[in-house]
Amino acid sequence: MAGMTLDDIDRDILAALTADARIPLVAIAARVHLSRNAVKQRMERMERDGVIAGYTVVPGASATRGVTAIVMIYRADRMRDDRVISELRGIPEVIRCDVLSGEYDLFVTLHAATMDRIGEIWEQVAAIPGVANTVTAISLTRAIDRG
C-alpha cells in the first residue's frame, strides 16, 4: 500500500465488499455510479496494492458448533526454527498460531468437531519433536468476537 491513496469511491467499494464479499460487481457499480469494468479495475488495483488482501467466508453460528481449545506450547531449548510450526500447519483444526514473548513460545487456537478430536490433536501436538510442554484450556463460551 506504499504511497497508494484511496479516494471516496475506493472507500465505498471497500465498504460494500466488507459488508458482503459476494456482492455482484453490477451492484457495486450502481452504488458508486461507475461502470462494472471501472469497479473491477479499481478492485484489481486495490488487490495488487495490498489494500484488499483477500475475500473470506465467515461461518454462521450453525457452522461453528464444536469445541475450541487454546494450547500454549513451550518449545524445547526455546527453539526458534519452524519445525513445530510446520507440524502445526499440517493439522487442519489449527485455526491460528501466534509466536509469543514470555514463558510460552506459541499460542495455538484449535477448533474441532468433538472433545475426542481435541484430545487426539493434543496428543499429536505433545508428540511433535521440540515440544517440551503444553497447557491446554477449553473455551466454554465466546463472550466477545470481533472476527
Phi and psi in degrees as a GROMACS rama.xvg file:
@    title "Ramachandran Plot"
@    xaxis  label "Phi"
@    yaxis  label "Psi"
@TYPE xy
-57.0188  116.832  ALA-2
77.6826  -4.65751  GLY-3
-79.7059  131.192  MET-4
-113.887  139.172  THR-5
-97.5654  134.466  LEU-6
-93.9  -179.897  ASP-7
-60.3008  -36.4862  ASP-8
-65.9551  -44.485  ILE-9
-57.1863  -44.4503  ASP-10
-64.5533  -37.5012  ARG-11
-65.5311  -40.7065  ASP-12
-62.3483  -45.9106  ILE-13
-60.4783  -41.758  LEU-14
-63.1667  -42.3424  ALA-15
-63.8123  -43.1369  ALA-16
-70.0842  -34.576  LEU-17
-66.5783  -39.2821  THR-18
-70.1433  -35.6421  ALA-19
-156.096  99.1525  ASP-20
-64.2727  -14.6957  ALA-21
-98.535  7.60191  ARG-22
-59.776  133.861  ILE-23
-65.7734  146.486  PRO-24
-54.8356  -39.6454  LEU-25
-62.2529  -34.2274  VAL-26
-70.0179  -40.3001  ALA-27
-64.8879  -44.06  ILE-28
-57.3784  -43.0254  ALA-29
-65.095  -38.4763  ALA-30
-66.1331  -38.5283  ARG-31
-102.398  3.43869  VAL-32
60.4805  44.8959  HIS-33
-130.504  168.208  LEU-34
-72.45  159.083  SER-35
-57.4538  -41.704  ARG-36
-63.9812  -41.0985  ASN-37
-64.1908  -39.5427  ALA-38
-65.1741  -44.3563  VAL-39
-59.0358  -43.6378  LYS-40
-63.2581  -42.0366  GLN-41
-63.8957  -42.0792  ARG-42
-63.2187  -43.5283  MET-43
-62.5261  -39.4802  GLU-44
-64.5934  -43.0438  ARG-45
-66.21  -33.8307  MET-46
-65.5066  -47.3781  GLU-47
-59.1522  -40.1997  ARG-48
-84.0559  0.334839  ASP-49
81.4878  6.88986  GLY-50
-70.0252  -40.2392  VAL-51
-106.273  113.886  ILE-52
-93.0884  -14.7104  ALA-53
163.667  174.193  GLY-54
-120.259  142.257  TYR-55
-137.094  165.078  THR-56
-109.43  130.641  VAL-57
-105.721  110.213  VAL-58
-62.8413  140.998  PRO-59
-77.2386  172.866  GLY-60
-55.8781  -38.0207  ALA-61
-69.8693  -22.1229  SER-62
-89.7556  -14.6798  ALA-63
-101.562  11.8211  THR-64
-61.8009  157.676  ARG-65
131.843  -157.384  GLY-66
-124.292  132.498  VAL-67
-110.799  134.875  THR-68
-133.689  149.824  ALA-69
-109.881  129.693  ILE-70
-122.002  120.262  VAL-71
-94.9121  126.573  MET-72
-116.279  130.839  ILE-73
-105.055  119.674  TYR-74
-87.567  140.225  ARG-75
-57.5803  136.905  ALA-76
54.3537  26.6831  ASP-77
50.8466  41.0566  ARG-78
-51.8008  132.339  MET-79
-110.729  6.94986  ARG-80
-83.1169  -178.721  ASP-81
-98.0605  10.7291  ASP-82
-59.3582  -47.2934  ARG-83
-66.8411  -44.826  VAL-84
-62.4736  -39.2112  ILE-85
-59.9245  -42.9467  SER-86
-64.0483  -41.2638  GLU-87
-62.4665  -36.7646  LEU-88
-58.1596  -28.2972  ARG-89
-80.2837  -2.00989  GLY-90
-104.176  108.687  ILE-91
-61.5175  -25.328  PRO-92
-76.8912  -9.58147  GLU-93
-76.813  108.312  VAL-94
-98.5085  -12.1066  ILE-95
-160.861  145.265  ARG-96
-144.671  119.772  CYS-97
-111.754  139.688  ASP-98
-87.8189  130.08  VAL-99
-111.142  157.735  LEU-100
-92.4487  166.404  SER-101
96.4396  -160.444  GLY-102
-64.3363  -45.9516  GLU-103
-96.0466  151.002  TYR-104
-92.9924  -35.4061  ASP-105
-130.934  142.709  LEU-106
-118.285  109.408  PHE-107
-113.814  131.519  VAL-108
-106.482  126.367  THR-109
-111.926  146.138  LEU-110
-135.628  118.212  HIS-111
-130.856  164.022  ALA-112
-70.0443  -33.55  ALA-113
-139.985  162.683  THR-114
-63.8382  -37.0667  MET-115
-57.7461  -42.1883  ASP-116
-66.5582  -38.8014  ARG-117
-58.7851  -42.9085  ILE-118
-61.621  -41.7335  GLY-119
-62.6045  -43.3035  GLU-120
-65.0163  -42.0174  ILE-121
-57.5338  -44.9541  TRP-122
-62.2989  -41.1155  GLU-123
-63.1729  -44.8118  GLN-124
-65.4556  -44.9058  VAL-125
-61.4457  -26.789  ALA-126
-87.6671  -6.27001  ALA-127
-66.048  127.277  ILE-128
-56.9373  130.826  PRO-129
103.411  -14.9661  GLY-130
-87.0577  115.21  VAL-131
-90.6618  -34.1082  ALA-132
-162.089  153.806  ASN-133
-138.221  153.69  THR-134
-129.028  126.984  VAL-135
-118.862  138.037  THR-136
-131.36  139.407  ALA-137
-97.1289  133.956  ILE-138
-76.0244  126.198  SER-139
-87.8945  -42.6338  LEU-140
-151.384  144.508  THR-141
-94.8854  109.169  ARG-142
-84.4043  -33.3826  ALA-143
-136.231  133.356  ILE-144
-141.589  103.738  ASP-145
-101.03  17.9147  ARG-146
